[in-house]
């Protein structure tokens, strides 16, 4: 719900895991404009010469999805 800004009923009825993963990846690359604190931190880091050397981890969505689906037996 925090990622989408929508209420619980919308997220439960309209979102699935592939869409949620895609939305999370998109927001990592292009954060929403209302996240002012993160932008301020990035501006200060750039001004002070602090560089982020961490690499985002690659996520294999198919394996994660398969694991989760296997946790719920078909009835």
Secondary structure, DSSP 8 states (H G I E B T S, - for coil): -TTTT--HHHHHHH--HHHHHHHHHHHHHS--TT-HHHHHHHHHHHHHT-----------HHHHHHHHHHTS---
